Amino acid sequence: MKIQNIKDVEKFFQVVDSCKGKIELITSEGDVLNLKSKLCQYVSLANIFSNEAYIPELELKAEKEEDVERLVNFMMNGN
């Protein structure tokens, strides 16, 4: 799934932390980072913000359907 225009990064990671299964960030180089890991969250943010001031898009893979729904709800409603 592609996520776009994340304005509230803190809230985004709260939603990721509330997910039941694995949430993985797939980088443009094809690397896969486990976003449930705090270390990977910090590394991914540092990489994103060092390359661009604006995050046009992230590609995520969610293990559970309920987590996909949770992430889609965040993107549509901000909660």
Stockholm file with secondary structure:
# STOCKHOLM 1.0

chainA/1-79         MKIQNIKDVEKFFQVVDSCKGKIELITSEGDVLNLKSKLCQYVSLANIFSNEAYIPELELKAEKEEDVERLVNFMMNGN
#=GR chainA/1-79 SS CEECCCCCHHHHHHHHHHCSSCEEEECTTSCEEETTSHHHHHHHHHHHHHHCSSCCCEEEEESSHHHHHHHHHHHHHCC
#=GC SS_cons        CEECCCCCHHHHHHHHHHCSSCEEEECTTSCEEETTSHHHHHHHHHHHHHHCSSCCCEEEEESSHHHHHHHHHHHHHCC
//
